[in-house]
Amino acid sequence: MDNVSLWQTILADLQLQVSKVVFQTLISQTSLEALNDKEAVINCNNPMLINLIEKRYQVLIRDTLKQYTQKDLTLSFKAAKKKTNGDHIDGPLFSMRVTPANFLPELGRLNKDYTFANFAVSSTNQMAYAAATAVSKNPGFSYNPLFLYGGTGVGKTHLMQAIGHSVLSKNPKIKIIFCTGEEFTNEIIEAISNKTTTSFKKKYRQTDILLIDDVQFIAGKYSIQEEFFHTFNAVYQAKKQIIITSDRQPEEIDKLEERLRSRFEGGLTIDIGNPDFELRTAILLIKAKQRQVDLPMDAAKLLSANVENTRKLEGLLIRIISEAQTKDIPLDAELVKNVLGKTLRIPVLEKNMQPEEVVKIVAAFYQLKVSQLKSSKRDKIYSLPRQILYYLLRTEIGIGLEQIGDLLGGRDHTTILHGVRKISDLIGQDEKIRGDILGIKNRFSG
């Protein structure tokens, strides 16, 4: 078996051992460069993730590799060499460079952290991520316009700017404009006041990629919508890329002209849902890594379980990091509890808790017998509590899929994985599921 085939097998096995978010964000970024009797050299597409993978998943990768090679190998991780064929996106995708003369001033406004490499993927944003990466590889043709909508802090602006960074990494001379709907409005007003509308039109209509954030702001403003309509048409007809974000889909934007609405809906429109628990945890780990801070997994989980708004999450993370550094105390779950104070709602289960205890308490919570929970009956009265049990054992207690299967009567690990993923998806959407998990966790904490 060659290195490529071997690594594909390893990845398939690892996918069953970690959460979907961890696999997509971290593990899937790796490849096997070299292998001998003593060492395996593993490449990582994103250099920023190397330390995180090495620290948290090295043992898991090494043990899985041993199962297929029958060798006790030392692992070394290194950044993958950039590919020139554009087949996939290597990170980091943006670095500060001297700005060529033909660059527009808006380029300096792209957030250097808003790259694909720093974007955590889960079921709530997977389609938007896939569309954004497709656009970055073939701007103006894949999906034009690309319209992303969703609530505050779901990653709309991040994905939009990630496209800009990706395209710039391949062609530094490309012209990109990024602005908000409010800024577009203010520029038009200023251009009219200063009699510079000609230069305004030239600037916007000759761009290669137009990024408009929070477009809903122009709704109800007739002259602004008139100019935006002509700008949109000019850019679109020149086969240049347009990416738009909003807090709602086009048909729900009040006082938006019908001709603009139809233009927005003429491409690909994608809803980005609120991040689920696993995605919020992944986002926290990435944000901490950007600040060169090692955030323990239990602390990240505790924050994610208690705060659903990602903007608030990042604010709390900054506060916790600051407090740890100022007071010279460990950044751990205890510090998170102290910062959350009376707002602490959902505890994190202790890792040393016995799996059998979890089974008993979940059964008692749903007024079932342990034998019913372990049975093969597929009625919803049994299947949902069973899947919640899978989820708690895997994500909170941290035991493996096969161990969970053995504990519950020899169930197949793919069945366990399906249940874990199902509850991971539901926990961010279903209030009852969240309430049940909170109730179960509170029983563990006494």
N, C-alpha and C positions, 0 to 999 in steps of 0.2 A: 504494500500500500504506500503510495507516494505521500509527500507532506501535505499537499492540498487535500487529497481524499481523507487522510487521517484527521486533519483539522476540521473538515466538514463533519466528520463523525463525532469528534470531540464536542463541537459546538452544538450538535443535535442533542447530545447527552446533557451538556450543561444547561441547555434551554429548559430541561425538565427539572433542574435542581435549583434554579433561581427564579425570581419573579420576572414577569414579562418586561417590566420597566428596566430592571437591572440588566437583563439580557440585551434589550434593544439599545440601551444607552451606553453600556460598558462592554460586555462580553463580545457582542457581535462586531465590535470595532477591532478585534484582534485577528491575527493570522500567524501561521507557523513558518518562520523563515528558514530555520535549520534545526537538525536533530542528529545527535550522535549518542554514544553509549552513556555519556555523562551529563549532557546538557541539552536543553531545548531553548531555542531563541525565538521569542514571541514578539511580533511586531504589533504596534498599536497605531491606528490611523490618526488618533488625536493625542499628541504628546501631553496635554493637560490631564488626561485620564490615567496615565501610566502609574503614577504613585498610588492612586485610589485602587486600581485593579490589583496592583502588586500587594498592597497592604491588606485588602479585604478578601481577595479571591485567589491569591496565589496557592494556598493549600488545597482549595477545592479543585483548581485547574490541574495541579500536580497530581492529586489523587486520581482524578479522572483519566489523565494521560497515562498513569501507571497501569490502569486497568486494561488499556489497549496495547501498551508497549512492553509490559512486564519489566519495566526498568525504574529504578529510583533515580529520577532526574533532578538536576538543579535547573531552575527556571531563571532566565534573564529576559527583561523586557526592554524594548527599544522603540523609538519612533520610526514608523514606516516611512520609506522614501516616497516623496510625492510622485504620483503618476501624471503623465502629461497628456493622456488620451481623454481626460474628462469623464471617465466612466463613473467615478464616485467622488465624493467630496472629502478631501483630507483636511484635517484641522491642525492648528488653528487656521482659520480662513482669512484672517485680517491682521496685518501688522502695520504700524505707523511707517509711512514712507514720505519722501519729499513730494509735495503735490505738484504735478505737471501744470503748465500754464493753462491748458484747456479744461482743467477740472472745475466744476462748479463749486461755489463755496458751501453748498449744502452737504457735500461729502464729509466734511469735518463733523457733521452732526450725527453721523451713524455711530451708534454705541458700539465700541470695540468688543463688548462682551456678547452682543446680539448676533451670534453665529450659529450655524447648524450644530457645530461641535458642542456648544453649550446648551443645546435645546433638549430637554428630557421628553421622551416620547411615551405615550400610553394610548389606550383605546379612545380617550377623549379628544386627542389631537392628531392621531395617526394619519387620518386622511388629509388633513391640512398640511402636515409635514411632508407627506408624499407628493402632494401637489406643488408645494413650494420648492422642493428639491428638483422636481421635473421642470418647473419654470426656470430655475437657475441654470439648468443645463441647455435649455433651448428657449431663451427669452423671446417673446413676441409671437411664438408659434404653439407652444404646448397648451396653455390655458390663458386666453387673453380676452377680457381682463380677468384677473384672479381677485375675487371678492371674499375676504375673510371677515366673519362677524362673530361676536360673542361678548360676554361680560368683561368687567374690569379684571386685569391681571391674568388672563388665560393664555397670553403669549402671541397675540395678533401682531403687535409692533415688532416683537422679537423675530418672528418668522419673516415678516416683511423686510426688515433690515438684513436678516441672514441671507436673503436672496441677493441683496445689494452687495454684501461682502463677498459672496461666492462668485458673482459675476466679475467683480473687481479683481479677485485673485487670479482670474484667467485673462482679463483684459483691463489693465490699469487705466487705459485711456478712454474707457466708455463713459458716457455722460449720464449721470444719475441725479435726479432731484428727489429729495425727501422733504415733505412738509405736511403740516396738519391742515385740516379744513379751515381752521381759524386763521392760520398763517396765510393760506391762499387768499382768503377773504381780505385780510389786512393789506396784502401786497397789491391786490387789485385797487383797493381804495386809495392807497398811496400813489399808485401809478396814475390813476385818474387825476389826483390832486396835483401831481408834479408833471403832468403831461408826458409821461414816459410809458404809455401803454404799448407802443411799438416794441420797445426793448423787453417789456414784460412778456408779450406774446411770443417773441423770438426765443426768449429763454425757455419757456415751458413747452413750446411746440417743436423745438429741435432737440429735445432730450431723447436719450435711448431707453431709459427706464424711468417711469414716473411712479413715485410712491406717495400715495395720499392717505394719511392717517386720520381717523375720525371724520370721515367725509360727511357724516350726518349734520355737521355744523353748518354746511352751506344751504341746508333745506330751509325754504321759506324766504330766501334772499334772491329775488328775481334776477337782478343784474349779475350777481355772482354765479348763479346757476347757468345763465346765458353764456358767460365767458368759459365756465368749466366745460360746458357742452361742446363748444368749438375746440377747446384745448384737447378734450378727450378724442374727438373725431380726428384731429390732425395727427395726434400721436398714434392712434389706432390704425388709421389708413396708411401710415408710414411703416406699419408692421413693427412698431416698437412696443415694449411691454408696459402694461399698466397694472399696478397692484393697489388695491383699495381696502381699507379696514373701516369697520363701523361697529357700533354697539348693538345693531340689529340688522336683520336682513332687509334688502331694498324695498320690498313691498310693505314693510312696517315703518319706514321712515316717513313721518308726517311732513306734508308740504314739499315733498320731493317731486319735481316735474316728471311727468310720465315718460318723456323722451329720455331723461337721464336714467330713470328706473329701468327702462327696457335695455339701455346700454349696459348697465351694471349686471343685469341678469343674462346678458348675451354670452358671457364667458362661463366660468366655473364659480359657483357660490358655495362656500363651505362654512358650516357652523363649528366653532371650537367650544366644546363643553367645559364646565368647571372641572379643574383637576381633581382626580380621586386621591385617596390616601397615599397610595404607592407613588403616584406622580409627584405629589407635594413633598414626599420624603426625598425623592430623587432630585427635585429642584433645590431643596435645602442643602443637600450634599454638594451639588454643583456650585451653588452660591458660596458655600463655606470654602470650597476648594479655590475659587477665584480670589478669595481673601487670604489664601494660604493658611487656612485654619483646619485642623483635623476635628471634625464634628462627629462624636460617637453616634453609632446607629441608634442606640436607645434614646438618646437626646433628640435626634432628628425625628424619630417616630412619635415621641411624646409631643413635640411641637406640632407635627402634622395632624395628629389625632385631635388636637384641641383648637386649631386655627385653620379655617378653610380658605380664607382670602389670601392669595399668594403675595399681594402687596404688604399686607399686615404681617405675613410670615417673614418676609425679608426684613421688615422693620424690627421685628422681634429678634431675628438672628443678629442683626447689627448691635442691638442693645445688649444681648447676651454676650457676644464677643467682647464688646467694650467693657462690660462689667467684669468678665473673667480677666481681662488684661489689666484693668485699673486696680482691681483688688488682689491680683495675682492668685486667683483660685482656679481650680479645674473647671473646664467647660464640660459639664456632664449633665445627666438627667436631673440631679439634685438642684443644680443652678437653674435649669429650665423650670422646675416646679416652683422655685422661689420667685422667679420673675413672673410666671403666670399667676401666682398667688391664688386669690379667690376665684379667678376665672378658670382654674384647672377643672376640666370636666371628665376627661377620659384617661384613666391610668394605663400604664404599659405593664404587661404581665412580666413577672420575674422569670429569667431564663432558667433558674434552677428548679422551677416548679415541675413536678412530675407529670408526664403526659396523661397518666391514668386519672390524675386529679381533674385535668381539663375535661376529659371525657365525662366524668361523673357530674361535674357542675353544669356542663352544657346540657346533659340529659335531664338534670333536675330543673334547669331553667325552662325547658320546653315540656316539662312534666312527662318525660319519656323514661322508659327503662334503658339501661345501658345496652341490654341485648337488642332492643329495638333500634338503637342508634347504630349498632354494629351489623344489623341485619341487611339483607339484600333487597328489602322492599323499597320500591321507587315512588311511593305516594309522596306528595309534597309535604305532608305532615312529618315525614322522616327525612326526605332528601334535602330540604333547605337547612334544618339543624345540622345535618351531617356535613354539608358543604361549609357551613359556618365553623364547624369543628375543624375541618381540614384547614381553613384559613387561619384560625387561631394557632393551631399546632405548627403550621409552616411559618407564618410571618411573625408570630409573637414568641413562641417557645423555641422556634428555630430548628426543629428536627426535620430530617430529610423525607422525601416523598415515599421512598420504600419503607422507612421506619413507620410512617403514618399508615401505610397500607397494611403492614404486618400487625400493627396495633389494632386495626379495625377489621380483622378477619381475612387478611390476604388480598386486599383490593389492589387493582392495577394502578401503577403510579401515574399513568396518563389520566385516569379517572380523578385522582387526587388533584393533579395539576389543573384540570378543567374546573373543578370546584373552587380551587383557590382563586383562579382568574375570574370566575363568575362573581364571587363575593367582592373581589377587588374592584370590579367594575360597578357593582351595585352600591357599594358603601358610599360612593360619592353622589349617588342619585336617589337612593331609597331611604327616606327618613326612618321607616320602621326597622330596616336592617341596621342602620346606625344605632338606633335605640336599643335593639336587642344586644348588639355587641357591647355597647356601653353598660347595659344591665349585667351581662355576663362578667365583664371585667371588674365591675364593682363588687361582685360576689367574691372574686379572687382576692380583692384588696380588703375584704372583710366587711 
